[in-house]
């Protein structure tokens, strides 16, 4: 339990920083994965379907 309390003592004052980092990290992951979908689709010549799939998966 000491580890949990130490973690909370560190995170709680910096909760806004932690949230910003988490949002930035997840947004960059989404951007990177959709870019990879787009690039693979262009190489295969199927980029319209790939774009629709990535947009639909983002909306889910």
N, CA, C and O atoms as a DFTB+ gen file, in Angstrom:
240 C
 N C O
     1  1       0.818      -1.215       0.000
     2  2       0.000       0.000       0.000
     3  2       0.852       1.266       0.000
     4  3       0.410       2.310      -0.481
     5  1       2.051       1.184       0.527
     6  2       2.915       2.373       0.544
     7  2       3.184       2.882      -0.868
     8  3       3.274       4.088      -1.103
     9  1       3.310       1.935      -1.811
    10  2       3.575       2.337      -3.197
    11  2       2.392       3.148      -3.725
    12  3       2.573       4.153      -4.412
    13  1       1.184       2.700      -3.397
    14  2      -0.018       3.396      -3.872
    15  2      -0.072       4.812      -3.304
    16  3      -0.356       5.770      -4.023
    17  1       0.205       4.934      -2.003
    18  2       0.163       6.266      -1.383
    19  2       1.235       7.182      -1.963
    20  3       0.984       8.364      -2.197
    21  1       2.429       6.639      -2.195
    22  2       3.495       7.443      -2.800
    23  2       3.084       7.896      -4.193
    24  3       3.299       9.047      -4.574
    25  1       2.486       6.968      -4.955
    26  2       2.028       7.286      -6.307
    27  2       0.978       8.395      -6.267
    28  3       1.051       9.356      -7.033
    29  1      -0.003       8.255      -5.363
    30  2      -1.050       9.275      -5.246
    31  2      -0.479      10.611      -4.787
    32  3      -0.895      11.665      -5.267
    33  1       0.471      10.567      -3.860
    34  2       1.072      11.811      -3.370
    35  2       1.807      12.534      -4.487
    36  3       1.864      13.764      -4.503
    37  1       2.374      11.771      -5.426
    38  2       3.060      12.405      -6.550
    39  2       2.070      12.877      -7.607
    40  3       2.200      13.978      -8.141
    41  1       1.073      12.033      -7.909
    42  2       0.167      12.320      -9.026
    43  2      -0.842      13.409      -8.675
    44  3      -1.123      14.279      -9.499
    45  1      -1.392      13.369      -7.456
    46  2      -2.507      14.261      -7.140
    47  2      -2.178      15.740      -7.319
    48  3      -2.998      16.452      -7.897
    49  1      -1.024      16.254      -6.860
    50  2      -0.727      17.670      -7.118
    51  2      -0.505      17.967      -8.602
    52  3      -0.702      19.096      -9.051
    53  1      -0.097      16.954      -9.353
    54  2       0.234      17.152     -10.768
    55  2      -0.821      16.533     -11.677
    56  3      -0.518      16.122     -12.797
    57  1      -2.067      16.466     -11.193
    58  2      -3.088      15.720     -11.931
    59  2      -3.356      16.343     -13.304
    60  3      -3.610      15.624     -14.270
    61  1      -3.299      17.676     -13.395
    62  2      -3.546      18.309     -14.697
    63  2      -2.440      17.959     -15.682
    64  3      -2.705      17.738     -16.864
    65  1      -1.195      17.908     -15.201
    66  2      -0.080      17.531     -16.075
    67  2      -0.260      16.092     -16.542
    68  3      -0.057      15.780     -17.715
    69  1      -0.644      15.214     -15.608
    70  2      -0.839      13.804     -15.960
    71  2      -1.943      13.659     -17.001
    72  3      -1.804      12.896     -17.957
    73  1      -3.045      14.393     -16.815
    74  2      -4.155      14.327     -17.769
    75  2      -3.712      14.842     -19.135
    76  3      -4.033      14.243     -20.161
    77  1      -2.966      15.966     -19.148
    78  2      -2.489      16.504     -20.430
    79  2      -1.580      15.512     -21.133
    80  3      -1.683      15.321     -22.345
    81  1      -0.687      14.878     -20.376
    82  2       0.217      13.893     -20.982
    83  2      -0.580      12.717     -21.540
    84  3      -0.299      12.239     -22.640
    85  1      -1.572      12.251     -20.782
    86  2      -2.377      11.117     -21.237
    87  2      -3.152      11.471     -22.503
    88  3      -3.212      10.669     -23.436
    89  1      -3.748      12.668     -22.545
    90  2      -4.502      13.095     -23.725
    91  2      -3.571      13.238     -24.926
    92  3      -3.891      12.780     -26.023
    93  1      -2.417      13.876     -24.715
    94  2      -1.464      14.061     -25.809
    95  2      -0.985      12.717     -26.327
    96  3      -0.867      12.519     -27.537
    97  1      -0.706      11.780     -25.405
    98  2      -0.214      10.459     -25.791
    99  2      -1.258       9.715     -26.610
   100  3      -0.939       9.149     -27.655
   101  1      -2.512       9.711     -26.140
   102  2      -3.542       8.971     -26.861
   103  2      -3.843       9.631     -28.206
   104  3      -4.088       8.937     -29.193
   105  1      -3.828      10.973     -28.256
   106  2      -4.078      11.662     -29.521
   107  2      -2.972      11.363     -30.526
   108  3      -3.249      11.150     -31.707
   109  1      -1.724      11.347     -30.069
   110  2      -0.631      11.060     -30.997
   111  2      -0.693       9.614     -31.459
   112  3      -0.341       9.321     -32.602
   113  1      -1.135       8.698     -30.591
   114  2      -1.294       7.303     -31.005
   115  2      -2.355       7.195     -32.100
   116  3      -2.158       6.489     -33.089
   117  1      -3.491       7.903     -31.924
   118  2      -4.570       7.862     -32.912
   119  2      -4.091       8.444     -34.238
   120  3      -4.330       7.866     -35.299
   121  1      -3.409       9.597     -34.174
   122  2      -2.911      10.230     -35.389
   123  2      -1.936       9.313     -36.108
   124  3      -2.003       9.160     -37.327
   125  1      -1.024       8.698     -35.347
   126  2      -0.001       7.852     -35.954
   127  2      -0.626       6.615     -36.595
   128  3      -0.239       6.227     -37.697
   129  1      -1.595       5.992     -35.908
   130  2      -2.203       4.784     -36.462
   131  2      -3.039       5.111     -37.699
   132  3      -3.046       4.337     -38.656
   133  1      -3.747       6.252     -37.694
   134  2      -4.530       6.604     -38.876
   135  2      -3.611       6.972     -40.036
   136  3      -3.940       6.712     -41.193
   137  1      -2.452       7.580     -39.733
   138  2      -1.476       7.870     -40.783
   139  2      -0.945       6.579     -41.384
   140  3      -0.775       6.482     -42.599
   141  1      -0.681       5.579     -40.533
   142  2      -0.203       4.293     -41.042
   143  2      -1.263       3.627     -41.917
   144  3      -0.937       3.073     -42.967
   145  1      -2.541       3.676     -41.491
   146  2      -3.626       3.135     -42.308
   147  2      -3.636       3.811     -43.674
   148  3      -3.748       3.149     -44.706
   149  1      -3.519       5.127     -43.666
   150  2      -3.567       5.929     -44.886
   151  2      -2.404       5.567     -45.805
   152  3      -2.589       5.395     -47.010
   153  1      -1.202       5.451     -45.233
   154  2      -0.017       5.154     -46.038
   155  2      -0.099       3.759     -46.626
   156  3       0.205       3.567     -47.804
   157  1      -0.509       2.767     -45.817
   158  2      -0.668       1.401     -46.323
   159  2      -1.714       1.373     -47.438
   160  3      -1.530       0.701     -48.453
   161  1      -2.813       2.109     -47.241
   162  2      -3.876       2.118     -48.236
   163  2      -3.425       2.718     -49.555
   164  3      -3.791       2.216     -50.618
   165  1      -2.630       3.794     -49.506
   166  2      -2.132       4.403     -50.737
   167  2      -1.198       3.435     -51.455
   168  3      -1.236       3.325     -52.681
   169  1      -0.364       2.736     -50.696
   170  2       0.541       1.778     -51.332
   171  2      -0.244       0.666     -52.002
   172  3       0.170       0.152     -53.042
   173  1      -1.391       0.284     -51.408
   174  2      -2.191      -0.794     -51.981
   175  2      -3.227      -0.271     -52.973
   176  3      -3.863      -1.058     -53.673
   177  1      -3.401       1.046     -53.041
   178  2      -4.399       1.611     -53.942
   179  2      -5.819       1.490     -53.419
   180  3      -6.772       1.559     -54.196
   181  1      -5.977       1.309     -52.094
   182  2      -7.313       1.162     -51.510
   183  2      -7.556       2.260     -50.486
   184  3      -8.232       2.016     -49.487
   185  1      -7.035       3.444     -50.700
   186  2      -7.022       4.430     -49.618
   187  2      -8.396       4.976     -49.261
   188  3      -8.590       5.438     -48.136
   189  1      -9.360       4.940     -50.183
   190  2     -10.690       5.429     -49.824
   191  2     -11.322       4.555     -48.742
   192  3     -11.848       5.068     -47.754
   193  1     -11.271       3.234     -48.930
   194  2     -11.831       2.327     -47.932
   195  2     -11.099       2.437     -46.612
   196  3     -11.717       2.389     -45.548
   197  1      -9.766       2.587     -46.676
   198  2      -8.976       2.712     -45.454
   199  2      -9.369       3.980     -44.695
   200  3      -9.491       3.960     -43.471
   201  1      -9.565       5.081     -45.421
   202  2      -9.931       6.340     -44.764
   203  2     -11.290       6.192     -44.081
   204  3     -11.469       6.636     -42.947
   205  1     -12.243       5.568     -44.769
   206  2     -13.557       5.359     -44.157
   207  2     -13.446       4.490     -42.911
   208  3     -14.067       4.781     -41.889
   209  1     -12.651       3.421     -42.995
   210  2     -12.503       2.524     -41.843
   211  2     -11.867       3.245     -40.667
   212  3     -12.306       3.078     -39.529
   213  1     -10.829       4.052     -40.926
   214  2     -10.158       4.718     -39.805
   215  2     -11.078       5.769     -39.182
   216  3     -11.077       5.943     -37.963
   217  1     -11.866       6.476     -40.011
   218  2     -12.800       7.465     -39.464
   219  2     -13.870       6.760     -38.629
   220  3     -14.215       7.222     -37.541
   221  1     -14.392       5.644     -39.136
   222  2     -15.418       4.908     -38.389
   223  2     -14.857       4.374     -37.084
   224  3     -15.538       4.412     -36.060
   225  1     -13.624       3.874     -37.103
   226  2     -13.055       3.326     -35.870
   227  2     -12.775       4.434     -34.864
   228  3     -12.830       4.198     -33.657
   229  1     -12.472       5.647     -35.345
   230  2     -12.279       6.763     -34.420
   231  2     -13.602       7.155     -33.759
   232  3     -13.628       7.527     -32.585
   233  1     -14.708       7.070     -34.521
   234  2     -16.003       7.489     -33.984
   235  2     -16.562       6.487     -32.988
   236  3     -17.375       6.855     -32.141
   237  1     -16.145       5.228     -33.070
   238  2     -16.680       4.200     -32.163
   239  2     -16.346       4.492     -30.719
   240  3     -16.722       3.726     -29.831
